[in-house]
Amino acid sequence: MESITAFVACGAAFALSYYFGYDRAPSTFVALILGAVSGIGFSVVFFAVTVAVAIMLPGTFDARSLGVNFARLLVLAPLGAAVIAALAHRHAVARMHF
């Protein structure tokens, strides 16, 4: 259960970073920063939501696997989201006609 919610949070961070990189970022560096921030943001949201659900519904989540998934997500989501945002921005810039 924890792994599924971690994958959903990671996918949402990647989708938001693609949106930022492709459409909203003025430069590649800003796309990197926005991608990393979206990865960190979704990691924190994942942790907050799963802890809230675990408090309201005891026995739903295993605390150890929740912590392990949060630690993995806190490291990998910002890195992956930053790379995706930068590549999306470079793709968008390459497609522009001057």
Backbone hydrogen bonds, N-H to C=O, Kabsch-Sander energy under -0.5 kcal/mol:
donor,donor_aa,acceptor,acceptor_aa,energy
5,T,1,M,-1.9
6,A,2,E,-2.0
7,F,3,S,-2.4
8,V,4,I,-2.1
9,A,5,T,-2.3
10,C,6,A,-2.4
11,G,7,F,-2.5
12,A,8,V,-2.4
13,A,9,A,-2.2
14,F,10,C,-2.3
15,A,11,G,-2.4
16,L,12,A,-2.4
17,S,13,A,-2.2
18,Y,14,F,-2.1
19,Y,15,A,-2.0
20,F,16,L,-2.6
21,G,17,S,-2.8
22,Y,18,Y,-2.7
23,D,19,Y,-2.2
24,R,19,Y,-0.9
24,R,20,F,-1.1
25,A,20,F,-2.3
31,A,27,S,-2.0
32,L,28,T,-2.3
33,I,29,F,-2.3
34,L,30,V,-2.9
35,G,31,A,-2.4
36,A,32,L,-2.4
37,V,33,I,-2.6
38,S,34,L,-2.2
39,G,35,G,-2.0
40,I,36,A,-2.4
41,G,37,V,-2.8
42,F,38,S,-2.4
43,S,39,G,-1.6
44,V,40,I,-2.3
45,V,41,G,-2.4
46,F,42,F,-2.4
47,F,43,S,-2.2
48,A,44,V,-2.7
49,V,45,V,-2.7
50,T,46,F,-2.4
51,V,47,F,-2.2
52,A,48,A,-2.3
53,V,49,V,-2.5
54,A,50,T,-2.2
55,I,51,V,-2.0
56,M,52,A,-2.2
57,L,53,V,-2.9
60,T,57,L,-1.5
63,A,61,F,-0.5
66,L,62,D,-2.0
67,G,63,A,-2.2
68,V,64,R,-2.3
69,N,65,S,-2.5
70,F,66,L,-2.2
71,A,67,G,-2.3
72,R,68,V,-2.3
73,L,69,N,-2.6
74,L,70,F,-2.5
75,V,71,A,-1.1
76,L,72,R,-3.1
77,A,73,L,-1.7
79,L,75,V,-1.0
80,G,76,L,-2.8
81,A,77,A,-2.7
82,A,78,P,-2.2
83,V,79,L,-2.1
84,I,80,G,-2.4
85,A,81,A,-2.5
86,A,82,A,-2.3
87,L,83,V,-2.6
88,A,84,I,-2.4
89,H,85,A,-2.3
90,R,86,A,-2.4
91,H,87,L,-2.1
92,A,88,A,-2.3
93,V,89,H,-2.6
94,A,90,R,-2.1
95,R,91,H,-1.3
96,M,92,A,-0.6
96,M,93,V,-0.8
98,F,96,M,-0.5
